[in-house]
Amino acid sequence: MTPLSRRTFLAAAGVAAGVAAGAALPTARPALADDARHTVTLTARPAAESERLRLQQALRTTDFHPTRVYLPAGTPMTVEVSAPDGLLPTLHVGAPDTHPDVTYKNPRAYPLAAGGNTITDPGGGLVYLSLTGDGQRARVSFRSGGVRVPTFTLGKSTEAGFQSELDTLAAAPQVELVSRHAIVSITREGALTWREQDHAALLRLLETIIASHAAISGLSEAERPPLPFHLVEAPRMPAGAGAYATHGWTAYPRTYLDRLIAVDGLRTRGWGVYHELGHQHQQMAYKPNDLTEVTVNIYALAAQRTLGQQSNLTKPDATTGLTPYQSALGKLPAADYRKLPAFEKLVPFRQLELAFGEDFYPRLHRLVRAEQPASDYTESEKRWGYLAIYTSRVARADLAGFWTRWGAPLTAEYLARVAELGLPAPATDPSTLTD
């Protein structure tokens, strides 16, 4: 995949801002500064890190609240802050890993004081606010220095209004799509390429995908985190990655936009999006590094089922003609699970649902959240052991034989700990099951 170059990014930004490709990011002009004058009211929410720990997840989401403002590089921006409950917000500049200059990959944080504040950021970027607490209120009024960002907000924006913004608010090089559980930050060029979409339908679909992940995580509506997931179009990808997830965001190259911001693409070919969002739902207790790219697909499969798609586990390989079930089950007992291809590694995790019910993973997630077993990402043996222990407890069956048959690297210590549970063998061998 070809990364978005600095030249391409700036050419898109400069269409109406009057800057040449390769020049600095656009600076504010007085007529545009007035456009960004508005007030954002905030209600304090839990911190993303505290939510990560509550949910026992490996990656956190984001504290960011979008503002519909872009701050040009090196331009002073003034804001007025009112904090009647005494809790002050923080202003952040830059959607993560969207700046063409890697120096500004990470957003910059500016704690705000009550009253007037002036912020100047050398990189510039989309502006966000955060207010971490428990229901306290604050108001931030943008007075000067920023430019308005074309933004479609589910439940508030109209398609006609958004299309008008795309035509008239050309100074910001980025565009945002916002729903209750998602912020999607894309380049203006990317948004214009895919502008002929029903953006309300797109965001409702994204909400459905995220809800499918919450459901298989065993989260009721009241238990779902109040923080959004941040999906960004990024100008570069790590070596070997088609997209990626990390603390705070998931990132996609320009070549993914046909599946990220196109309704039909997201509905029918959006596995990469389902997968990356899945990373921000994975629980850490039973995720040794060997399983980082495996258990993530529990959530992707859940999205496929929710959307009525054929499971990737039942699709024949173009070369062998075999499904992952067929090729994997032919290798059992496996000598070493870790040497199996990616989708074959996913088979035993689906088999547990087939054997013990579609509520298997909701129950597993709830148990881990309740007990919060301690482990570090370096403790591979422990996390493999926790996988065997916790899946056995949820199944109410001794799954040591099941995991051993799949070639899981379980140590004698954890095999003994599973045996100590005193559970019966499964009534049916889960390793024989397929969709």
Phi and psi in degrees as a GROMACS rama.xvg file:
@    title "Ramachandran Plot"
@    xaxis  label "Phi"
@    yaxis  label "Psi"
@TYPE xy
-89.6877  119.59  THR-2
-64.6001  152.601  PRO-3
-71.4621  121.267  LEU-4
-80.2169  162.492  SER-5
-60.2961  -38.5824  ARG-6
-64.3905  -45.0236  ARG-7
-63.5703  -44.1345  THR-8
-59.7519  -47.9639  PHE-9
-73.3597  -29.0832  LEU-10
-62.8345  -41.1537  ALA-11
-63.8214  -42.8962  ALA-12
-66.1766  -31.2813  ALA-13
-88.0365  1.77846  GLY-14
-52.2115  -48.4583  VAL-15
-113.879  -7.8241  ALA-16
-86.4302  -10.8162  ALA-17
78.0674  29.7415  GLY-18
-114.216  149.899  VAL-19
-82.7897  150.133  ALA-20
-58.8175  135.012  ALA-21
91.9653  -8.67666  GLY-22
-83.2989  -177.813  ALA-23
-67.4107  161.005  ALA-24
-59.83  152.659  LEU-25
-61.4544  140.752  PRO-26
-97.397  156.594  THR-27
-70.9145  146.492  ALA-28
-114.868  145.447  ARG-29
-51.4353  -40.3753  PRO-30
-65.7994  -31.0511  ALA-31
-82.7257  -29.9719  LEU-32
-58.4117  -38.1985  ALA-33
-64.1342  -29.9038  ASP-34
-61.3297  -27.6345  ASP-35
-89.3204  2.99963  ALA-36
-72.1853  112.989  ARG-37
-165.737  173.521  HIS-38
-118.69  134.902  THR-39
-108.262  125.936  VAL-40
-100.206  129.55  THR-41
-115.46  143.65  LEU-42
-117.94  126.214  THR-43
-61.3244  139.529  ALA-44
-125.289  164.068  ARG-45
-62.2108  155.063  PRO-46
-70.6718  148.972  ALA-47
-59.5177  -36.6361  ALA-48
-69.192  -38.5635  GLU-49
-67.7359  -34.2719  SER-50
-67.7199  -39.0327  GLU-51
-58.2207  -44.7595  ARG-52
-70.0399  -38.2352  LEU-53
-59.8969  -40.9539  ARG-54
-87.5639  -6.44562  LEU-55
60.7997  39.409  GLN-56
-98.9951  157.984  GLN-57
-78.8993  -32.2441  ALA-58
-124.296  143.562  LEU-59
-93.0368  163.996  ARG-60
-91.9201  -129.777  THR-61
-134.506  150.266  THR-62
-88.4164  -4.20329  ASP-63
-71.8377  142.45  PHE-64
-118.614  118.074  HIS-65
-66.6328  151.732  PRO-66
-119.516  -10.4401  THR-67
68.2085  26.112  ARG-68
-126.812  140.181  VAL-69
-117.287  133.898  TYR-70
-104.622  113.019  LEU-71
-63.7672  150.651  PRO-72
-58.6363  135.393  ALA-73
70.1695  12.2745  GLY-74
-103.019  123.455  THR-75
-64.6885  133.189  PRO-76
-122.236  133.378  MET-77
-108.7  136.69  THR-78
-134.311  150.468  VAL-79
-114.429  129.145  GLU-80
-114.773  131.389  VAL-81
-120.45  124.524  SER-82
-131.504  76.3256  ALA-83
-61.7504  -24.845  PRO-84
-93.9286  3.26869  ASP-85
86.5596  -3.97985  GLY-86
-98.7777  123.42  LEU-87
-98.5676  140.105  LEU-88
-81.3516  169.573  PRO-89
-118.332  138.855  THR-90
-100.832  138.271  LEU-91
-123.255  138.113  HIS-92
-114.809  124.833  VAL-93
107.072  119.532  GLY-94
-70.2155  136.096  ALA-95
-59.7237  135.785  PRO-96
51.6874  38.5216  ASP-97
-115.223  -10.8365  THR-98
-75.8099  138.091  HIS-99
-63.6776  -22.3249  PRO-100
-98.1187  116.755  ASP-101
-61.3616  -18.2137  VAL-102
-55.5139  -32.1547  THR-103
-108.021  31.6975  TYR-104
-59.178  -43.2001  LYS-105
-95.3765  140.064  ASN-106
-59.7222  150.457  PRO-107
-103.483  133.346  ARG-108
-100.803  136.345  ALA-109
-129.311  99.6303  TYR-110
-59.6895  136.612  PRO-111
-101.498  149.9  LEU-112
-104.988  159.963  ALA-113
-63.7856  141.051  ALA-114
91.9762  -148.5  GLY-115
-80.7951  143.079  GLY-116
-139.442  143.577  ASN-117
-123.138  126.64  THR-118
-121.159  132.091  ILE-119
-128.08  127.866  THR-120
-121.102  131.881  ASP-121
-68.6621  -25.2689  PRO-122
-95.3527  -31.9964  GLY-123
72.0834  167.125  GLY-124
153.568  -178.644  GLY-125
-60.6651  143.627  LEU-126
-104.917  134.77  VAL-127
-129.497  161.733  TYR-128
-124.97  152.179  LEU-129
-135.845  147.168  SER-130
-144.114  104.477  LEU-131
-98.5619  120.012  THR-132
174.681  -145.086  GLY-133
-137.257  73.589  ASP-134
86.7542  -0.919969  GLY-135
-63.816  154.201  GLN-136
-112.716  149.781  ARG-137
-152.654  157.112  ALA-138
-128.148  137.034  ARG-139
-124.597  119.177  VAL-140
-104.5  123.431  SER-141
-85.373  121.498  PHE-142
-102.997  -43.9455  ARG-143
-161.703  160.269  SER-144
100.513  -23.4517  GLY-145
-99.5079  166.711  GLY-146
-122.693  151.613  VAL-147
-73.5286  147.188  ARG-148
-110.556  127.935  VAL-149
-57.5186  124.014  PRO-150
-139.678  129.541  THR-151
-106.518  117.484  PHE-152
-109.899  119.617  THR-153
-60.0656  129.962  LEU-154
88.7126  -10.0224  GLY-155
-123.19  -42.7201  LYS-156
-83.956  154.919  SER-157
-106.972  155.625  THR-158
-63.2173  -40.8988  GLU-159
-63.0202  -41.4877  ALA-160
-64.4841  -40.2094  GLY-161
-66.5501  -43.1735  PHE-162
-61.7911  -36.8523  GLN-163
-64.3026  -40.6274  SER-164
-63.1107  -39.9425  GLU-165
-60.0009  -33.281  LEU-166
-80.5359  -33.8071  ASP-167
-104.966  -26.9062  THR-168
-99.4241  75.6955  LEU-169
-99.4461  1.25579  ALA-170
-78.211  -28.8737  ALA-171
-85.3778  133.562  ALA-172
-81.7497  4.42044  PRO-173
-133.352  160.296  GLN-174
-133.907  149.731  VAL-175
-129.797  147.004  GLU-176
-118.559  129.57  LEU-177
-132.688  132.914  VAL-178
-135.031  -176.112  SER-179
-59.1657  -39.2196  ARG-180
-114.57  13.0671  HIS-181
-148.738  143.645  ALA-182
-124.532  123.889  ILE-183
-115.22  116.96  VAL-184
-111.784  119.043  SER-185
-132.969  162.587  ILE-186
-70.5989  155.343  THR-187
-59.9166  -40.8592  ARG-188
-61.2011  -43.6603  GLU-189
-64.4792  -41.1458  GLY-190
-62.78  -40.3419  ALA-191
-69.0828  -35.2417  LEU-192
-61.6212  -36.7627  THR-193
-113.996  32.4948  TRP-194
-70.4139  -24.937  ARG-195
-82.9001  58.5583  GLU-196
-124.659  158.718  GLN-197
-87.8756  98.9469  ASP-198
-71.9891  -26.6236  HIS-199
-66.78  -44.0121  ALA-200
-63.4247  -39.0638  ALA-201
-61.1475  -47.3293  LEU-202
-70.6697  -34.445  LEU-203
-63.4942  -38.2659  ARG-204
-65.0156  -42.9586  LEU-205
-62.776  -39.2249  LEU-206
-62.0712  -38.6866  GLU-207
-63.6922  -41.7813  THR-208
-63.4205  -47.0286  ILE-209
-64.7664  -37.6644  ILE-210
-64.7717  -34.871  ALA-211
-64.8684  -34.8452  SER-212
-69.7733  -39.1614  HIS-213
-65.1636  -39.2971  ALA-214
-64.9927  -44.8408  ALA-215
-73.5191  -14.8845  ILE-216
-84.3008  0.444402  SER-217
72.6163  28.2908  GLY-218
-100.448  123.158  LEU-219
-71.7242  169.497  SER-220
-58.0943  -39.3725  GLU-221
-69.883  -25.878  ALA-222
-88.5657  -13.8883  GLU-223
-63.1333  143.566  ARG-224
-65.5008  143.606  PRO-225
-79.6873  -2.99958  PRO-226
-92.8708  149.17  LEU-227
-86.6478  167.765  PRO-228
-97.786  136.09  PHE-229
-107.747  116.441  HIS-230
-111.321  126.631  LEU-231
-127.364  148.189  VAL-232
-85.341  119.61  GLU-233
-109.97  143.921  ALA-234
-81.0869  -4.27164  PRO-235
-150.511  154.818  ARG-236
-126.905  148.471  MET-237
-60.1028  154.659  PRO-238
-54.9494  128.646  ALA-239
82.2319  -0.722632  GLY-240
-104.483  133.605  ALA-241
-85.6487  -25.3961  GLY-242
-161.945  169.88  ALA-243
-154.811  162.552  TYR-244
-127.286  145.896  ALA-245
-152.157  -175.228  THR-246
-61.3235  119.413  HIS-247
100.702  -23.2818  GLY-248
-162.608  164.343  TRP-249
-120.452  146.511  THR-250
-129.003  144.551  ALA-251
-138.251  140.945  TYR-252
-78.5404  171.924  PRO-253
-54.8366  -35.934  ARG-254
-68.0268  -9.25868  THR-255
-92.3342  -7.31499  TYR-256
-63.777  -25.1735  LEU-257
-68.3735  -12.4043  ASP-258
-114.749  -11.6137  ARG-259
-97.0696  -43.1374  LEU-260
-121.527  17.0461  ILE-261
-113.882  126.226  ALA-262
-57.8245  -51.9738  VAL-263
-65.5588  -39.9533  ASP-264
-63.2813  -43.9271  GLY-265
-65.6648  -36.7476  LEU-266
-72.2253  -38.5909  ARG-267
-109.412  -22.2244  THR-268
-133.236  27.4482  ARG-269
-91.8159  20.856  GLY-270
-50.7789  -41.2242  TRP-271
-60.8775  -37.3229  GLY-272
-70.9882  -44.5085  VAL-273
-57.7982  -41.2467  TYR-274
-65.3188  -50.2284  HIS-275
-65.4739  -40.5444  GLU-276
-65.134  -31.1158  LEU-277
-59.7797  -35.3233  GLY-278
-58.3163  -32.1203  HIS-279
-85.3764  8.92121  GLN-280
-116.11  -15.051  HIS-281
-58.9397  136.26  GLN-282
-88.0854  144.067  GLN-283
-83.0089  -25.9804  MET-284
-58.5547  -39.5856  ALA-285
-115.763  33.0479  TYR-286
-120.02  77.4951  LYS-287
-61.9225  160.99  PRO-288
-56.788  -29.0395  ASN-289
-60.1416  -23.7193  ASP-290
-106.573  5.19171  LEU-291
-56.5022  -42.4848  THR-292
-95.3935  16.1324  GLU-293
-115.077  -61.9495  VAL-294
-64.6496  -20.4175  THR-295
-56.4318  -31.4487  VAL-296
-81.7042  -4.78353  ASN-297
-57.2424  -41.2914  ILE-298
-76.0491  -37.5268  TYR-299
-64.8224  -40.7248  ALA-300
-63.6503  -38.0531  LEU-301
-61.9241  -40.0767  ALA-302
-64.3131  -42.7396  ALA-303
-58.0979  -45.3065  GLN-304
-63.9034  -42.1577  ARG-305
-61.0733  -37.072  THR-306
-89.996  3.06934  LEU-307
74.4433  23.5941  GLY-308
-86.7658  158.782  GLN-309
-69.1718  137.683  GLN-310
-65.7362  140.051  SER-311
-61.3996  -20.7157  ASN-312
-77.6516  -12.3437  LEU-313
-110.233  8.0509  THR-314
-92.2002  125.693  LYS-315
-65.6445  142.908  PRO-316
-68.1637  138.23  ASP-317
-63.5883  -27.1445  ALA-318
-90.2784  -48.9727  THR-319
-90.3106  -22.7272  THR-320
78.0263  3.11337  GLY-321
-100.806  144.685  LEU-322
-76.9249  161.901  THR-323
-55.7733  -35.5147  PRO-324
-58.691  -50.6498  TYR-325
-63.9892  -44.6771  GLN-326
-70.7681  -37.2847  SER-327
-72.5135  -46.3323  ALA-328
-65.2529  -25.5631  LEU-329
-70.3372  -12.3392  GLY-330
-99.1868  -1.13893  LYS-331
-83.8076  143.325  LEU-332
-70.3752  135.324  PRO-333
-81.4607  139.165  ALA-334
-72.5729  -37.8409  ALA-335
-152.81  107.386  ASP-336
-52.0512  -37.117  TYR-337
-66.3635  -14.2913  ARG-338
-95.7161  -0.558036  LYS-339
-76.0272  152.75  LEU-340
-62.6671  162.03  PRO-341
-55.5547  -50.4904  ALA-342
-74.263  -26.7875  PHE-343
-66.0091  -33.8334  GLU-344
-65.0886  -25.4271  LYS-345
-78.553  -22.5532  LEU-346
-54.5424  -49.5653  VAL-347
-62.1638  -28.8842  PRO-348
-70.4674  -35.6459  PHE-349
-72.6396  -34.7247  ARG-350
-59.9198  -32.2349  GLN-351
-65.0853  -36.755  LEU-352
-67.6752  -41.6841  GLU-353
-63.9279  -35.2226  LEU-354
-81.2438  -37.4158  ALA-355
-121.544  8.53759  PHE-356
105.571  153.138  GLY-357
-66.6424  -12.2134  GLU-358
-92.819  11.234  ASP-359
-59.497  -51.4162  PHE-360
-72.8443  -36.7953  TYR-361
-55.4557  -42.4525  PRO-362
-67.3282  -38.3749  ARG-363
-63.0418  -46.3525  LEU-364
-61.4306  -43.083  HIS-365
-64.958  -39.0462  ARG-366
-64.6906  -43.7976  LEU-367
-66.9782  -38.3491  VAL-368
-63.2421  -37.2855  ARG-369
-70.1501  -39.6396  ALA-370
-97.0366  -23.4953  GLU-371
46.9644  60.1029  GLN-372
-65.5599  133.571  PRO-373
-80.2802  136.497  ALA-374
-162.75  156.814  SER-375
-112.344  154.486  ASP-376
-63.0272  -18.3877  TYR-377
-82.3401  -12.0007  THR-378
-92.354  72.6944  GLU-379
-63.5935  -44.9101  SER-380
-59.962  -42.1576  GLU-381
-63.9997  -44.0013  LYS-382
-69.172  -36.7028  ARG-383
-62.189  -40.4136  TRP-384
-64.0842  -42.7265  GLY-385
-62.0155  -35.7516  TYR-386
-58.0244  -47.7448  LEU-387
-66.4336  -41.5178  ALA-388
-68.0836  -50.0799  ILE-389
-72.8732  -37.6034  TYR-390
-66.688  -34.3945  THR-391
-65.7249  -42.6631  SER-392
-64.1817  -41.4357  ARG-393
-68.8047  -38.1668  VAL-394
-74.4846  -18.1811  ALA-395
55.5481  39.4599  ARG-396
-150.35  149.382  ALA-397
-75.7647  110.778  ASP-398
-102.08  13.5895  LEU-399
-59.8644  -43.7703  ALA-400
-63.4574  -38.6591  GLY-401
-60.6694  -50.3164  PHE-402
-69.3633  -34.3389  TRP-403
-65.602  -40.1175  THR-404
-61.3975  -32.3143  ARG-405
-82.508  -0.870587  TRP-406
79.7659  22.7577  GLY-407
-66.4822  139.801  ALA-408
-80.7696  69.1546  PRO-409
-89.749  131.857  LEU-410
-81.0845  164.023  THR-411
-58.6687  -35.4302  ALA-412
-58.5753  -47.499  GLU-413
-80.2598  -27.344  TYR-414
-62.6313  -39.4833  LEU-415
-66.8876  -38.8044  ALA-416
-66.9292  -35.1508  ARG-417
-65.2721  -43.6551  VAL-418
-60.1828  -36.9712  ALA-419
-64.1165  -18.6342  GLU-420
-67.498  -21.0676  LEU-421
67.0201  32.8271  GLY-422
-90.6719  152.359  LEU-423
-75.7835  163.05  PRO-424
-67.6698  153.043  ALA-425
-59.8676  143.36  PRO-426
-63.2356  -35.0497  ALA-427
-125.814  138.499  THR-428
-67.7118  111.369  ASP-429
-61.3237  -25.9832  PRO-430
-71.5726  -4.10572  SER-431
-96.897  -6.5886  THR-432
-89.9474  146.792  LEU-433
-142.17  162.25  THR-434
